[in-house]
Amino acid sequence: MDQSLHSGQGHSLAVCRTLAAWLAEDSSCTITFIQVPSKLEWSIHKEAHDYARGLISPAGLRPATSLDTVRKAITKCSQETWTRMFEDPAYKGRNFLHLERLDRDALKPTYINGGVWLLPVGGNLSVAVRLFRCILKHALIGSYYKRFNIPEPLTCDCGFHRQDRDHVLLLYTKLKRKTNWCPHYLKDVVDFWEENPSVFSFRPPLRVG
């Protein structure tokens, strides 16, 4: 009965149309949903689960042009284009923070399960915003002020002459972990922002009067 985009969407819509007509016949027609984790293998619920998983849904008259198939094709094309263009140093520039997967391969965009960069954030907007500022090197730090000719101090509060992304990361990890650290994996960067909620945050506005 999932009406969202997926390979069996046509079948789900047909089921919903049939149920809608049946429910409209009489007020006594009701459907009760009982959620039971399949791993419990609980009697009749397991039988229903196995039956539903084994059901082969019809693909429709033109499966190659279904919304789900078209979306996958567009996403694949976007991923391939993004990967190809990022091989050109002139396109990706020097500011993008390249991170790796556990198999040492570079992270690549995807829409599955919420995407690559948003999924580890877990819905925390504050962490997400500061994470993207870090990845794009678009934070309110000295290197940003210099890049966009903003009349703000370029030095770090610690006295270092160049306040850039790498210096900020090394400074905070050295203060808290007593060691120099360079991020390689996305989870490491997310953990860093959770440990340091003030880093790459906007400064509070000045009060007048």
MDTraj code that builds the backbone (N, CA, C; nanometers):
import mdtraj as md
import numpy as np

residues = "MET ASP GLN SER LEU HIS SER GLY GLN GLY HIS SER LEU ALA VAL CYS ARG THR LEU ALA ALA TRP LEU ALA GLU ASP SER SER CYS THR ILE THR PHE ILE GLN VAL PRO SER LYS LEU GLU TRP SER ILE HIS LYS GLU ALA HIS ASP TYR ALA ARG GLY LEU ILE SER PRO ALA GLY LEU ARG PRO ALA THR SER LEU ASP THR VAL ARG LYS ALA ILE THR LYS CYS SER GLN GLU THR TRP THR ARG MET PHE GLU ASP PRO ALA TYR LYS GLY ARG ASN PHE LEU HIS LEU GLU ARG LEU ASP ARG ASP ALA LEU LYS PRO THR TYR ILE ASN GLY GLY VAL TRP LEU LEU PRO VAL GLY GLY ASN LEU SER VAL ALA VAL ARG LEU PHE ARG CYS ILE LEU LYS HIS ALA LEU ILE GLY SER TYR TYR LYS ARG PHE ASN ILE PRO GLU PRO LEU THR CYS ASP CYS GLY PHE HIS ARG GLN ASP ARG ASP HIS VAL LEU LEU LEU TYR THR LYS LEU LYS ARG LYS THR ASN TRP CYS PRO HIS TYR LEU LYS ASP VAL VAL ASP PHE TRP GLU GLU ASN PRO SER VAL PHE SER PHE ARG PRO PRO LEU ARG VAL GLY".split()
xyz = np.array([
    [0.0810, -0.1217, 0.0000],
    [0.0000, 0.0000, 0.0000],
    [0.0849, 0.1274, 0.0000],
    [0.2133, 0.1125, -0.0210],
    [0.3024, 0.2280, -0.0269],
    [0.2847, 0.2969, -0.1616],
    [0.2329, 0.4207, -0.1607],
    [0.2044, 0.4913, -0.2851],
    [0.3209, 0.5770, -0.3335],
    [0.4328, 0.5748, -0.2613],
    [0.5477, 0.6545, -0.3033],
    [0.6152, 0.5900, -0.4249],
    [0.7199, 0.6569, -0.4749],
    [0.7905, 0.6061, -0.5923],
    [0.8706, 0.4808, -0.5578],
    [0.8367, 0.3704, -0.6194],
    [0.9137, 0.2467, -0.6069],
    [0.8741, 0.1569, -0.7229],
    [0.9428, 0.0442, -0.7357],
    [0.9234, -0.0399, -0.8538],
    [0.7821, -0.0957, -0.8631],
    [0.7142, -0.1135, -0.7496],
    [0.5788, -0.1680, -0.7525],
    [0.4717, -0.0640, -0.7275],
    [0.4985, 0.0610, -0.7636],
    [0.4045, 0.1684, -0.7347],
    [0.2695, 0.1468, -0.8035],
    [0.2730, 0.0992, -0.9297],
    [0.1473, 0.0755, -1.0007],
    [0.0598, -0.0252, -0.9286],
    [0.1218, -0.1305, -0.8757],
    [0.0475, -0.2315, -0.8004],
    [-0.0098, -0.1714, -0.6716],
    [0.0693, -0.0898, -0.6030],
    [0.0231, -0.0279, -0.4785],
    [-0.0961, 0.0637, -0.5038],
    [-0.0907, 0.1407, -0.6127],
    [-0.2016, 0.2297, -0.6449],
    [-0.3287, 0.1506, -0.6764],
    [-0.3127, 0.0368, -0.7441],
    [-0.4290, -0.0472, -0.7753],
    [-0.4907, -0.1027, -0.6476],
    [-0.4055, -0.1452, -0.5531],
    [-0.4551, -0.1960, -0.4246],
    [-0.5320, -0.0875, -0.3500],
    [-0.4769, 0.0336, -0.3482],
    [-0.5422, 0.1438, -0.2766],
    [-0.6757, 0.1807, -0.3403],
    [-0.6824, 0.1783, -0.4724],
    [-0.8085, 0.2081, -0.5390],
    [-0.9138, 0.1042, -0.5031],
    [-0.8752, -0.0224, -0.4996],
    [-0.9688, -0.1295, -0.4649],
    [-1.0161, -0.1159, -0.3206],
    [-0.9231, -0.0888, -0.2304],
    [-0.9590, -0.0747, -0.0896],
    [-1.0455, 0.0487, -0.0658],
    [-1.0188, 0.1567, -0.1396],
    [-1.0985, 0.2782, -0.1236],
    [-1.2449, 0.2528, -0.1576],
    [-1.2675, 0.1775, -0.2653],
    [-1.4053, 0.1446, -0.3036],
    [-1.4706, 0.0551, -0.1991],
    [-1.3937, -0.0403, -0.1449],
    [-1.4494, -0.1323, -0.0442],
    [-1.4798, -0.0582, 0.0865],
    [-1.3939, 0.0307, 0.1277],
    [-1.4148, 0.1053, 0.2512],
    [-1.5348, 0.1990, 0.2404],
    [-1.5637, 0.2472, 0.1191],
    [-1.6751, 0.3400, 0.1004],
    [-1.8107, 0.2706, 0.1020],
    [-1.8125, 0.1386, 0.0927],
    [-1.9393, 0.0660, 0.0877],
    [-2.0157, 0.0712, 0.2198],
    [-1.9436, 0.0613, 0.3304],
    [-2.0109, 0.0533, 0.4601],
    [-1.9162, 0.1038, 0.5685],
    [-1.9719, 0.1687, 0.6702],
    [-1.8887, 0.2209, 0.7782],
    [-1.8274, 0.1099, 0.8633],
    [-1.8804, -0.0106, 0.8516],
    [-1.8253, -0.1220, 0.9292],
    [-1.7007, -0.1819, 0.8636],
    [-1.6716, -0.1398, 0.7410],
    [-1.5527, -0.1889, 0.6717],
    [-1.4304, -0.1124, 0.7225],
    [-1.3468, -0.1778, 0.7924],
    [-1.2285, -0.1148, 0.8499],
    [-1.1053, -0.2023, 0.8276],
    [-0.9913, -0.1410, 0.8400],
    [-0.8631, -0.2113, 0.8287],
    [-0.7815, -0.1789, 0.9532],
    [-0.7282, -0.2793, 1.0175],
    [-0.6455, -0.2611, 1.1363],
    [-0.5032, -0.3037, 1.1056],
    [-0.4080, -0.2149, 1.1293],
    [-0.2668, -0.2440, 1.1067],
    [-0.2005, -0.2778, 1.2403],
    [-0.1358, -0.3914, 1.2465],
    [-0.0638, -0.4331, 1.3662],
    [0.0822, -0.4532, 1.3275],
    [0.1693, -0.3726, 1.3878],
    [0.3110, -0.3797, 1.3542],
    [0.3816, -0.4800, 1.4452],
    [0.4392, -0.5812, 1.3844],
    [0.5135, -0.6829, 1.4571],
    [0.6484, -0.7005, 1.3866],
    [0.7607, -0.6791, 1.4555],
    [0.8910, -0.6984, 1.3913],
    [0.9053, -0.8391, 1.3338],
    [0.9474, -0.8473, 1.2089],
    [0.9568, -0.9772, 1.1427],
    [1.0599, -1.0676, 1.2101],
    [1.1589, -1.0093, 1.2755],
    [1.2627, -1.0908, 1.3391],
    [1.2086, -1.1731, 1.4569],
    [1.0903, -1.1360, 1.5071],
    [1.0303, -1.2141, 1.6161],
    [0.9719, -1.3458, 1.5660],
    [0.9436, -1.3510, 1.4344],
    [0.8865, -1.4719, 1.3732],
    [0.7650, -1.5215, 1.4521],
    [0.6689, -1.4339, 1.4689],
    [0.5535, -1.4597, 1.5540],
    [0.4389, -1.5214, 1.4738],
    [0.4236, -1.6480, 1.4797],
    [0.3082, -1.7244, 1.4310],
    [0.2541, -1.6723, 1.2977],
    [0.1260, -1.6353, 1.2998],
    [0.0566, -1.5974, 1.1767],
    [0.1158, -1.4704, 1.1146],
    [0.1768, -1.3871, 1.1980],
    [0.2379, -1.2668, 1.1437],
    [0.3577, -1.3002, 1.0552],
    [0.4318, -1.4035, 1.0935],
    [0.5443, -1.4466, 1.0103],
    [0.4933, -1.5037, 0.8789],
    [0.3837, -1.5776, 0.8841],
    [0.3273, -1.6321, 0.7616],
    [0.2842, -1.5198, 0.6678],
    [0.2210, -1.4163, 0.7260],
    [0.1782, -1.3028, 0.6444],
    [0.2991, -1.2283, 0.5872],
    [0.4028, -1.2168, 0.6691],
    [0.5244, -1.1486, 0.6242],
    [0.5898, -1.2241, 0.5088],
    [0.6044, -1.3549, 0.5241],
    [0.6667, -1.4357, 0.4196],
    [0.5828, -1.4345, 0.2920],
    [0.4496, -1.4343, 0.3098],
    [0.3612, -1.4316, 0.1934],
    [0.3753, -1.3002, 0.1177],
    [0.3799, -1.1899, 0.1937],
    [0.3918, -1.0587, 0.1297],
    [0.5270, -1.0427, 0.0607],
    [0.6341, -1.0923, 0.1241],
    [0.7671, -1.0824, 0.0642],
    [0.7809, -1.1686, -0.0607],
    [0.7058, -1.2778, -0.0659],
    [0.7146, -1.3674, -0.1809],
    [0.6241, -1.3290, -0.2954],
    [0.5382, -1.2283, -0.2742],
    [0.4457, -1.1860, -0.3782],
    [0.5195, -1.1110, -0.4886],
    [0.4992, -1.1525, -0.6107],
    [0.5611, -1.0868, -0.7261],
    [0.4633, -0.9842, -0.7819],
    [0.4985, -0.8567, -0.7692],
    [0.4102, -0.7507, -0.8161],
    [0.4290, -0.7286, -0.9654],
    [0.3202, -0.7072, -1.0376],
    [0.3332, -0.6802, -1.1817],
    [0.4051, -0.5488, -1.2057],
    [0.4899, -0.5464, -1.3067],
    [0.5690, -0.4268, -1.3362],
    [0.4919, -0.3232, -1.4157],
    [0.3774, -0.3580, -1.4690],
    [0.3009, -0.2633, -1.5489],
    [0.3277, -0.2806, -1.6969],
    [0.2520, -0.2071, -1.7785],
    [0.2632, -0.2201, -1.9233],
    [0.3951, -0.1650, -1.9751],
    [0.4442, -0.0541, -1.9142],
    [0.5673, 0.0097, -1.9617],
    [0.6597, 0.0356, -1.8425],
    [0.7214, -0.0690, -1.7908],
    [0.8061, -0.0514, -1.6712],
    [0.9270, 0.0394, -1.6940],
    [0.9756, 0.0456, -1.8178],
    [1.0936, 0.1273, -1.8452],
    [1.0646, 0.2763, -1.8331],
    [0.9378, 0.3157, -1.8365],
    [0.9016, 0.4568, -1.8266],
    [0.8272, 0.4873, -1.6972],
    [0.8353, 0.3989, -1.5983],
    [0.7722, 0.4276, -1.4700],
    [0.8487, 0.5407, -1.4012],
    [0.7829, 0.6095, -1.3079],
    [0.8464, 0.7211, -1.2391],
    [0.9706, 0.6755, -1.1633],
    [0.9634, 0.5560, -1.1050],
    [1.0771, 0.5040, -1.0294],
    [1.1963, 0.4794, -1.1209],
    [1.1719, 0.4209, -1.2377],
    [1.2798, 0.3930, -1.3323],
    [1.3399, 0.5213, -1.3868],
    [1.2545, 0.6178, -1.4184],
    [1.3031, 0.7453, -1.4701],
    [1.3871, 0.8168, -1.3653],
    [1.3428, 0.8138, -1.2402],
    [1.4188, 0.8791, -1.1337],
    [1.5560, 0.8147, -1.1163],
    [1.5610, 0.6820, -1.1211],
    [1.6891, 0.6122, -1.1085],
    [1.7820, 0.6480, -1.2236],
    [1.7265, 0.6566, -1.3446],
    [1.8089, 0.6896, -1.4609],
    [1.8656, 0.8307, -1.4497],
    [1.7823, 0.9258, -1.4058],
    [1.8281, 1.0642, -1.3904],
    [1.9341, 1.0730, -1.2817],
    [1.9121, 1.0020, -1.1719],
    [2.0084, 1.0043, -1.0618],
    [2.1414, 0.9448, -1.1037],
    [2.1375, 0.8346, -1.1760],
    [2.2609, 0.7719, -1.2232],
    [2.3374, 0.8655, -1.3155],
    [2.2652, 0.9323, -1.4032],
    [2.3285, 1.0266, -1.4953],
    [2.3923, 1.1419, -1.4174],
    [2.3227, 1.1911, -1.3147],
    [2.3753, 1.3014, -1.2338],
    [2.5008, 1.2585, -1.1588],
    [2.4986, 1.1361, -1.1039],
    [2.6148, 1.0852, -1.0319],
    [2.7360, 1.0734, -1.1242],
    [2.7149, 1.0186, -1.2424],
    [2.8252, 1.0018, -1.3373],
    [2.8798, 1.1372, -1.3824],
    [2.7905, 1.2343, -1.4041],
    [2.8339, 1.3678, -1.4455],
    [2.9132, 1.4348, -1.3339],
    [2.8626, 1.4231, -1.2102],
    [2.9302, 1.4848, -1.0957],
    [3.0701, 1.4246, -1.0779],
    [3.0802, 1.2921, -1.0876],
    [3.2094, 1.2255, -1.0706],
    [3.3066, 1.2653, -1.1802],
    [3.2576, 1.2716, -1.3035],
    [3.3442, 1.3069, -1.4169],
    [3.3931, 1.4515, -1.4065],
    [3.3039, 1.5421, -1.3707],
    [3.3414, 1.6829, -1.3639],
    [3.4349, 1.7093, -1.2467],
    [3.4213, 1.6324, -1.1378],
    [3.5058, 1.6542, -1.0215],
    [3.6472, 1.6026, -1.0420],
    [3.6702, 1.5308, -1.1509],
    [3.8062, 1.4903, -1.1831],
    [3.8874, 1.6065, -1.2387],
    [3.8191, 1.7136, -1.2759],
    [3.8855, 1.8318, -1.3299],
    [3.9158, 1.9280, -1.2150],
    [4.0437, 1.9507, -1.1828],
    [4.0787, 2.0415, -1.0722],
    [4.0219, 2.1816, -1.0897],
    [4.0090, 2.2265, -1.2146],
    [3.9569, 2.3606, -1.2394],
    [3.8100, 2.3715, -1.2004],
    [3.7368, 2.2594, -1.2075],
    [3.5949, 2.2613, -1.1734],
    [3.5732, 2.2511, -1.0225],
    [3.6385, 2.1563, -0.9583],
    [3.6138, 2.1338, -0.8155],
    [3.6812, 2.2382, -0.7278],
    [3.7833, 2.3070, -0.7796],
    [3.8477, 2.4105, -0.7012],
    [3.9300, 2.3536, -0.5863],
    [3.9702, 2.4423, -0.4952],
    [4.0566, 2.4014, -0.3839],
    [3.9831, 2.4015, -0.2501],
    [3.8544, 2.4318, -0.2503],
    [3.7841, 2.4510, -0.1242],
    [3.7023, 2.3304, -0.0802],
    [3.6653, 2.2443, -0.1709],
    [3.5793, 2.1314, -0.1362],
    [3.6572, 2.0286, -0.0529],
    [3.5972, 1.9867, 0.0581],
    [3.6619, 1.8900, 0.1461],
    [3.6289, 1.7492, 0.0989],
    [3.7277, 1.6787, 0.0457],
    [3.7063, 1.5446, -0.0056],
    [3.7153, 1.4431, 0.1087],
    [3.6123, 1.3622, 0.1213],
    [3.6078, 1.2598, 0.2251],
    [3.5986, 1.1224, 0.1596],
    [3.6283, 1.0198, 0.2362],
    [3.6350, 0.8848, 0.1814],
    [3.5347, 0.7930, 0.2496],
    [3.5056, 0.6828, 0.1811],
    [3.4299, 0.5743, 0.2425],
    [3.5274, 0.4843, 0.3175],
    [3.4728, 0.3865, 0.3891],
    [3.5594, 0.2970, 0.4653],
    [3.6512, 0.2150, 0.3758],
    [3.6119, 0.1957, 0.2488],
    [3.6970, 0.1212, 0.1570],
    [3.7977, 0.2115, 0.0853],
    [3.8108, 0.3363, 0.1352],
    [3.9061, 0.4350, 0.0848],
    [3.8652, 0.4975, -0.0473],
    [3.7487, 0.4614, -0.0988],
    [3.6994, 0.5234, -0.2213],
    [3.6347, 0.6567, -0.1857],
    [3.6344, 0.7506, -0.2784],
    [3.5796, 0.8833, -0.2521],
    [3.4277, 0.8776, -0.2386],
    [3.3736, 0.9631, -0.1534],
    [3.2282, 0.9712, -0.1393],
    [3.1662, 1.0239, -0.2683],
    [3.0556, 0.9627, -0.3072],
    [2.9853, 1.0047, -0.4272],
    [2.8389, 1.0283, -0.3927],
    [2.7738, 1.1235, -0.4586],
    [2.6353, 1.1561, -0.4249],
    [2.5395, 1.0431, -0.4594],
    [2.4354, 1.0307, -0.3808],
    [2.3285, 0.9344, -0.4064],
    [2.2020, 0.9815, -0.3362],
    [2.0870, 0.9352, -0.3820],
    [1.9608, 0.9728, -0.3188],
    [1.9096, 0.8628, -0.2259],
    [1.9782, 0.7504, -0.2182],
    [1.9312, 0.6358, -0.1409],
    [1.9398, 0.6653, 0.0086],
    [1.8340, 0.6325, 0.0816],
    [1.8293, 0.6473, 0.2282],
    [1.8655, 0.7875, 0.2751],
    [1.8196, 0.8869, 0.2025],
    [1.8439, 1.0234, 0.2466],
    [1.9705, 1.0867, 0.1936],
    [2.0466, 1.0150, 0.1135],
    [2.1675, 1.0726, 0.0566],
    [2.2913, 1.0438, 0.1386],
    [2.4052, 1.0904, 0.0885],
    [2.5345, 1.0617, 0.1507],
    [2.5617, 1.1522, 0.2697],
    [2.5487, 1.2830, 0.2498],
    [2.5919, 1.3779, 0.3508],
    [2.4852, 1.4048, 0.4570],
    [2.3576, 1.3894, 0.4244],
    [2.2525, 1.4186, 0.5212],
    [2.2248, 1.3027, 0.6169],
    [2.2415, 1.1809, 0.5704],
    [2.2044, 1.0648, 0.6516],
    [2.2776, 1.0601, 0.7853],
    [2.4106, 1.0781, 0.7901],
    [2.4795, 1.0678, 0.9199],
    [2.4428, 1.1783, 1.0179],
    [2.3860, 1.2896, 0.9666],
    [2.3516, 1.4014, 1.0542],
    [2.2302, 1.3683, 1.1400],
    [2.1431, 1.2805, 1.0889],
    [2.0282, 1.2366, 1.1677],
    [1.9253, 1.3440, 1.1961],
    [1.9082, 1.4386, 1.1066],
    [1.8065, 1.5415, 1.1243],
    [1.8495, 1.6583, 1.2109],
    [1.9740, 1.6614, 1.2555],
    [2.0231, 1.7724, 1.3375],
    [2.0612, 1.8880, 1.2461],
    [1.9755, 1.9906, 1.2398],
    [1.9964, 2.1010, 1.1456],
    [2.1227, 2.1794, 1.1779],
    [2.1500, 2.2008, 1.3049],
    [2.2680, 2.2768, 1.3447],
    [2.3966, 2.2081, 1.2978],
    [2.4034, 2.0777, 1.3183],
    [2.5211, 2.0025, 1.2750],
    [2.5309, 2.0027, 1.1225],
    [2.4165, 1.9869, 1.0547],
    [2.4159, 1.9828, 0.9079],
    [2.4681, 2.1132, 0.8488],
    [2.4217, 2.2262, 0.9005],
    [2.4631, 2.3562, 0.8476],
    [2.6132, 2.3762, 0.8653],
    [2.6653, 2.3459, 0.9840],
    [2.8083, 2.3652, 1.0086],
    [2.8922, 2.2639, 0.9310],
    [2.8373, 2.1446, 0.9101],
    [2.9072, 2.0440, 0.8295],
    [2.9258, 2.0929, 0.6865],
    [2.8206, 2.1495, 0.6281],
    [2.8289, 2.1955, 0.4897],
    [2.9175, 2.3193, 0.4774],
    [2.9191, 2.4031, 0.5805],
    [3.0111, 2.5166, 0.5792],
    [3.1551, 2.4665, 0.5760],
    [3.1792, 2.3588, 0.6498],
    [3.3135, 2.3021, 0.6529],
    [3.3493, 2.2389, 0.5186],
    [3.2596, 2.1576, 0.4640],
    [3.2871, 2.0892, 0.3382],
    [3.3106, 2.1884, 0.2242],
    [3.2330, 2.2963, 0.2214],
    [3.2437, 2.3951, 0.1145],
    [3.3413, 2.5076, 0.1472],
    [3.3980, 2.5042, 0.2695],
    [3.4890, 2.6094, 0.3161],
    [3.4219, 2.7460, 0.3051],
    [3.2965, 2.7493, 0.3504],
    [3.2146, 2.8696, 0.3407],
    [3.1750, 2.9152, 0.4799],
    [3.2704, 2.9094, 0.5726],
    [3.2436, 2.9463, 0.7114],
    [3.2999, 3.0847, 0.7411],
    [3.2548, 3.1424, 0.8509],
    [3.2997, 3.2762, 0.8890],
    [3.4352, 3.2687, 0.9589],
    [3.5378, 3.2467, 0.8792],
    [3.6751, 3.2389, 0.9298],
    [3.7632, 3.3274, 0.8418],
    [3.8905, 3.3413, 0.8806],
    [3.9797, 3.4327, 0.8116],
    [3.9915, 3.4095, 0.6621],
    [4.0047, 3.2825, 0.6207],
    [4.0198, 3.2532, 0.4780],
    [3.8955, 3.2932, 0.3986],
    [3.7784, 3.2826, 0.4618],
    [3.6535, 3.3231, 0.3966],
    [3.6487, 3.4750, 0.3811],
    [3.6880, 3.5469, 0.4867],
    [3.6884, 3.6929, 0.4807],
    [3.7841, 3.7419, 0.3716],
    [3.9001, 3.6771, 0.3616],
    [3.9977, 3.7183, 0.2609],
    [3.9478, 3.6884, 0.1200],
    [3.8849, 3.5755, 0.1033],
    [3.8368, 3.5337, -0.0289],
    [3.7319, 3.6299, -0.0833],
    [3.6447, 3.6797, 0.0044],
    [3.5352, 3.7661, -0.0399],
    [3.5560, 3.9127, 0.0007],
    [3.6807, 3.9467, 0.0368],
    [3.7155, 4.0858, 0.0690],
    [3.6233, 4.1452, 0.1755],
    [3.6032, 4.0702, 0.2818],
    [3.5203, 4.1162, 0.3932],
    [3.6115, 4.1769, 0.5000],
    [3.5829, 4.2983, 0.5441],
    [3.6710, 4.3649, 0.6417],
    [3.6570, 4.3069, 0.7826],
    [3.7080, 4.1882, 0.7988],
    [3.7086, 4.1216, 0.9290],
    [3.8489, 4.0679, 0.9546],
    [3.8846, 4.0420, 1.0809],
    [4.0186, 3.9897, 1.1119],
    [4.0455, 3.8575, 1.0406],
    [4.1668, 3.8449, 0.9858],
    [4.2060, 3.7242, 0.9141],
    [4.2816, 3.6268, 1.0034],
    [4.3292, 3.6753, 1.1174],
    [4.4063, 3.5898, 1.2075],
    [4.3138, 3.5131, 1.3008],
    [4.3674, 3.4070, 1.3605],
    [4.2901, 3.3249, 1.4532],
    [4.2978, 3.3850, 1.5939],
    [4.1995, 3.3533, 1.6754],
    [4.1981, 3.4024, 1.8134],
    [4.3171, 3.3510, 1.8930],
    [4.3767, 3.2397, 1.8477],
    [4.4919, 3.1839, 1.9185],
    [4.6209, 3.2585, 1.8852],
    [4.6143, 3.3493, 1.7868],
    [4.7312, 3.4249, 1.7477],
    [4.7942, 3.3808, 1.6180],
    [4.7479, 3.2696, 1.5611],
    [4.8040, 3.2202, 1.4346],
    [4.7677, 3.3159, 1.3226],
    [4.8617, 3.3363, 1.2295],
    [4.8432, 3.4396, 1.1270],
    [4.7420, 3.4026, 1.0201],
    [4.7119, 3.2744, 1.0035],
    [4.6197, 3.2328, 0.8971],
    [4.5115, 3.1432, 0.9557],
    [4.3896, 3.1954, 0.9612],
    [4.2777, 3.1164, 1.0148],
    [4.2005, 3.0546, 0.8975],
    [4.2310, 2.9287, 0.8658],
    [4.1575, 2.8586, 0.7617],
    [4.0937, 2.7327, 0.8207],
    [4.0298, 2.6561, 0.7343],
    [3.9560, 2.5387, 0.7813],
    [4.0476, 2.4368, 0.8495],
    [4.1600, 2.4070, 0.7865],
    [4.2500, 2.3061, 0.8424],
    [4.3039, 2.3491, 0.9784],
    [4.3336, 2.4780, 0.9912],
    [4.3862, 2.5265, 1.1192],
    [4.2813, 2.5143, 1.2291],
    [4.1572, 2.5480, 1.1971],
    [4.0501, 2.5390, 1.2975],
    [4.0312, 2.3941, 1.3429],
    [4.0291, 2.3019, 1.2479],
    [4.0111, 2.1612, 1.2835],
    [4.1265, 2.1108, 1.3701],
    [4.2480, 2.1448, 1.3310],
    [4.3641, 2.1000, 1.4073],
    [4.3675, 2.1645, 1.5454],
    [4.3290, 2.2926, 1.5530],
    [4.3331, 2.3636, 1.6801],
    [4.2385, 2.3023, 1.7816],
    [4.1149, 2.2780, 1.7400],
    [4.0160, 2.2270, 1.8345],
    [4.0442, 2.0830, 1.8750],
    [4.0913, 2.0034, 1.7815],
    [4.1208, 1.8646, 1.8174],
    [4.2444, 1.8560, 1.9061],
    [4.3381, 1.9469, 1.8854],
    [4.4577, 1.9464, 1.9701],
    [4.4217, 1.9883, 2.1126],
    [4.3272, 2.0830, 2.1262],
    [4.2863, 2.1287, 2.2583],
    [4.2079, 2.0222, 2.3330],
    [4.1227, 1.9468, 2.2605],
    [4.0344, 1.8510, 2.3262],
    [4.0905, 1.7099, 2.3286],
    [4.1648, 1.6739, 2.2244],
    [4.2135, 1.5363, 2.2161],
    [4.3655, 1.5252, 2.2341],
    [4.4300, 1.6405, 2.2482],
    [4.5755, 1.6433, 2.2658],
    [4.6491, 1.5794, 2.1483],
    [4.5930, 1.5910, 2.0293],
    [4.6572, 1.5321, 1.9121],
    [4.6130, 1.6063, 1.7868],
    [4.6953, 1.6043, 1.6852],
    [4.6579, 1.6632, 1.5571],
    [4.5721, 1.5642, 1.4795],
    [4.4689, 1.6148, 1.4126],
    [4.3732, 1.5269, 1.3467],
    [4.3307, 1.5867, 1.2141],
    [4.3242, 1.5032, 1.1142],
    [4.2780, 1.5447, 0.9827],
    [4.1631, 1.4534, 0.9406],
    [4.0467, 1.5083, 0.9046],
    [3.9309, 1.4236, 0.8734],
    [3.9459, 1.3488, 0.7415],
    [3.9091, 1.2221, 0.7438],
    [3.9071, 1.1403, 0.6228],
    [3.7682, 1.0848, 0.5944],
    [3.6900, 1.0624, 0.7009],
    [3.5589, 0.9996, 0.6866],
    [3.4497, 1.0952, 0.7335],
    [3.3342, 1.0833, 0.6713],
    [3.2238, 1.1738, 0.7014],
    [3.1807, 1.1638, 0.8475],
    [3.1766, 1.0429, 0.9014],
    [3.1341, 1.0258, 1.0405],
    [3.2282, 1.0983, 1.1362],
    [3.3579, 1.1005, 1.1036],
    [3.4531, 1.1717, 1.1883],
    [3.4205, 1.3201, 1.1934],
    [3.3851, 1.3767, 1.0786],
    [3.3542, 1.5192, 1.0729],
    [3.2247, 1.5478, 1.1485],
    [3.1235, 1.4616, 1.1328],
    [2.9969, 1.4799, 1.2037],
    [3.0197, 1.4721, 1.3546],
    [3.0978, 1.3749, 1.3989],
    [3.1290, 1.3633, 1.5420],
    [3.1998, 1.4879, 1.5925],
    [3.2863, 1.5451, 1.5098],
    [3.3590, 1.6655, 1.5489],
    [3.2629, 1.7811, 1.5735],
    [3.1648, 1.7982, 1.4850],
    [3.0696, 1.9088, 1.5021],
    [2.9795, 1.8862, 1.6225],
    [2.9472, 1.7631, 1.6519],
    [2.8667, 1.7352, 1.7701],
    [2.9449, 1.7643, 1.8985],
    [3.0758, 1.7425, 1.8945],
    [3.1600, 1.7699, 2.0115],
    [3.1899, 1.9189, 2.0264],
    [3.1833, 1.9921, 1.9168],
    [3.2201, 2.1340, 1.9178],
    [3.1075, 2.2176, 1.8579],
    [3.0005, 2.2425, 1.9326],
    [2.8831, 2.3116, 1.8774],
    [2.9073, 2.4574, 1.8394],
    [3.0171, 2.5188, 1.8872],
    [3.0406, 2.6596, 1.8568],
    [3.1235, 2.6805, 1.7301],
    [3.1908, 2.5758, 1.6830],
    [3.2789, 2.5905, 1.5672],
    [3.1977, 2.6101, 1.4393],
    [3.2347, 2.7122, 1.3623],
    [3.1704, 2.7473, 1.2355],
    [3.0255, 2.7919, 1.2549],
    [2.9916, 2.8356, 1.3741],
    [2.8592, 2.8928, 1.3984],
    [2.8652, 3.0427, 1.3733],
    [2.7521, 3.1023, 1.3397],
    [2.7470, 3.2465, 1.3207],
    [2.7665, 3.3168, 1.4542],
    [2.8314, 3.4286, 1.4493],
    [2.8496, 3.5061, 1.5698],
    [2.7175, 3.5708, 1.6105],
    [2.6914, 3.5864, 1.7406],
    [2.5672, 3.6513, 1.7825],
    [2.5666, 3.7968, 1.7395],
    [2.4509, 3.8496, 1.6987],
    [2.4457, 3.9892, 1.6531],
    [2.4763, 4.0868, 1.7668],
    [2.5381, 4.2010, 1.7316],
    [2.5687, 4.3012, 1.8305],
    [2.4412, 4.3740, 1.8733],
    [2.4294, 4.3982, 2.0023],
    [2.3134, 4.4715, 2.0543],
    [2.3444, 4.6197, 2.0578],
    [2.2533, 4.6972, 2.0028],
    [2.2706, 4.8420, 1.9973],
    [2.1887, 4.9064, 2.1063],
    [2.2498, 4.9963, 2.1816],
    [2.1773, 5.0680, 2.2864],
    [2.1861, 5.0004, 2.4213],
])
top = md.Topology()
chain = top.add_chain()
for i, resn in enumerate(residues, 1):
    res = top.add_residue(resn, chain, resSeq=i)
    for name in ("N", "CA", "C"):
        top.add_atom(name, md.element.get_by_symbol(name[0]), res)
traj = md.Trajectory(xyz[None], top)
